Amino acid sequence: MPEITAAPGADPLSPDVDAARAGAAEPTGGPVEPAALTALQLMRRLDSGPRGLTEAQAEERLARFGENTVPSWRPVSWPRRFLGALRDPFTTVLLCLGLVSAAVASWGTACVIMTLVVVSCALRSGGEHQAGRAMAALQELVATTATVQRRPDGDAAPQVREVPVDQLVVGDLVRLGPGDLVPADLRLLRASGLTVHQAALTGESAPVPKQALDAPPDGHPDASEPPHLCFQGSSVATGSGTGLVVATGADTRFAAAYRGRARRRGETAFDRSVHGIAWTLIRFMLLTPPLVLMANAALRGRGLETLPFAVAVAVGLTPEMLPVIVTTALARGAALLARTSGVIVKRLPALHDLGAIDVLCLDKTGTLTQDRPVVVRSAGPDGTCDPEVLHWAAVNSFWTIELAELPVPDALDEAILAAADERGTDPLEYDGIAALPFDPVVRMSTAVIRQPGQHGVHTLVVKGAVEDVLARCGRVRTDGAETGLDDAARERLLRWAAQEAADGLRLLAVARGDRRPRLGGYADGDVRGLTFVGFVALSDALAPSARDALRVLAERGVAVKVLTGDHPGTAARACRDLGLAPGEVLTAGRLAGLTGPALAEAVEAATVVARCTAQDKARIVAALRGAGHTTGFLGDGVNDLPALHAADVGICPRGAVPVAREGADVVLAEKDLTAIDRAITAGRNASGSIGAYLRITLSSNLGNVIAMLAAGLLLPFLPMLPAQVLVQNLCFDAAQLSLAFDQPAVGAARRPAVLRPRVFLRFITAFGLINATADLATFAVLAFTAEVTAGTDSPTMFHAGWFTENLLTQGMVMLLLRTGRRAAERRTVGPVHLAVTALAVVGLLLPVSPLAPVLAMSAPPPLYYLLLSVVLTVYGAALAFARMRYARRENGAGVPDGSAD
């Protein structure tokens, strides 16, 4: 690019450094990015020039805007994290109930509840510990010094020196060389063979060519990867360059990926589900103690002596073991994933969120396709297959690599050589003379060779962009004969190439020409008057497992959205080749004016959104999540951090940049969709266990509470003492731990597993009333037994009889309402069978054991057990019938039996 100079003594436009830092508007209106301005416009805007800033200007800007450092974030201390976990409504209510229990000297209940509060807070705060470690990984990607060109004063000659990178300011001129870390966001003014590694930003494995352009390319100043910009966090692979600093510190693209919402995720699907259920229970729990106290005072004349019983009734509604069951089920699923699939779940609730995912957003490269191209075909000028075109393309690739001594072979050259090798092409049959490597400005490479037996002729073999190669051609070779290439033929070839590109193929044009040998070297000016040979069409190599993985995800009710920065045709072709209908392909530009529900609705109807920037991906994920979808996002670069944190579940491969691994919830051994499918299955199985626990415990507890309230009003004594309630709850809770180890039901992973409060409320209401009816029938049996049996102590016998019935009915509920293996699979004794057996043994033996008097219980007469067996038989039949009807209704609504609903 020509060096830009300012006329001596010229009066520059007033500096607008603030506007440039913020991407502000030109006086004519509309936001203008640095990439959209010419180099001269940008220099004037920043009050800089080709000689650099003066030291006084640099010091003034440093004091005004601050140092060029990544914004720091002070990690939250362990005590603050632990106390912050109390913001969970369920934990807060448990704490209040524990304090009330301690206030009324119900120490057993208080100790159990407070233990559960501590466990819940510890688990929640531990999941937030990883966030504070990301800054160390960020700092490793930032340079420590930079080579800057500055002037001591306005009239002095510029000097080049090393300065600490935190002293860089907007408007500085920075020089780059091989191995340098880019210290800030730069607009290139000069570049020579410059390529940069920007995997830390985009996840791209190959170096990206950069060039100095005076005007934005192709009329797209807002392209996500402008070739004339270098971003902080990338590093120089080859070449050199000089750039103008356009953003430092918190304004860089690198820092923007980690600030604000990129560090803190909102409420996840797990939080929404548990909070919804918790608030439903809280309403009941807050109403129950006052109702019990008022009813007993009004009807029985009892005072505060019933407060422990009222608290016990409220605790009876509480799924005390929820934190333990959740942690056990999720930890078991996470351990199984790590052991069998190499998938690491860093935040346990993320496993539930994986099971609830109904939209998975991902990039194309490295997920649906491999990070390498493959040759699809080679065609002559008439579009028919022509192996000779691939032959000459391979000759160009081989001798360009050999003679230009490139540090890293180009992926396109490797693909061409691999395809030609399969056809038996041997470039060594030619003698290599010289090579002009690929230049991002002229967009082609040239190899000069000598063919066998032609010592007086050098052959130039050219390969590159169709437009640039055709511009150097004067003839075309068709069917072995050469004819002139006129404007009409050239236009026809360009149209055909455009159609192929729109279909997702990448075309390289191949041409050749003979020259007389020369003594000096070859230059770009010698590449003229060529004969056009044909095209080589390439596409991205498909990931081997992607097709099957996409089919399985569709069967599991997961919609895949491809959010990519690629050309729309390229992304659509990859989807079609994998059997994923792309439909109407959207671009981020078309969605720019949409927000919220409108944006979500547009993306829901599409499969591919192309030309996406990092901000576009995060905006789309947030919109889908706001529309009620549970979203997952798979990414591996710093620029993916906003989307990783905008999703319910952030997923990255093990090879991702350190910052992405720190910010993700789930880390895969490989960037493979089959691993995500296994993780989703594990999440749905774990959620099924959690859902089974909630259905069983809440329906059983609700029935018991209704029965206790009724008995408390009908009986002249308390229907169950607080100590008896505590022992019963402990036995039931211990038995329910087996649900976390139960085998998943057939079809449990067929649909997203979502814990919906309204569905739970309907379920526990219906089955709770059935349970309450069984309890009331038991009361009648106890009353009849006490009346016909002489010498029975009604209160203690009543307590023992109801205690036994409660544990037996709770065991039946566990067997009949669990989501584990179905009847055909229940021949093997599992953990639930053993737990239910133990529960029944305790229920039958404790009232007749030496511990019975300690708990104020006495053994019921044999008649009670006979009548109880009748009640339990009818109760079991009612449960089975209701469960069958519920499953049929839910299956008719598209929710399979055994789902977490």
Summary of the structure (lengths in Angstrom):
residues: 901
radius of gyration: 36.2
end to end distance: 63.6
largest distance: 126.9
contacts: 3177
relative contact order: 0.09
helix: 51%
strand: 16%
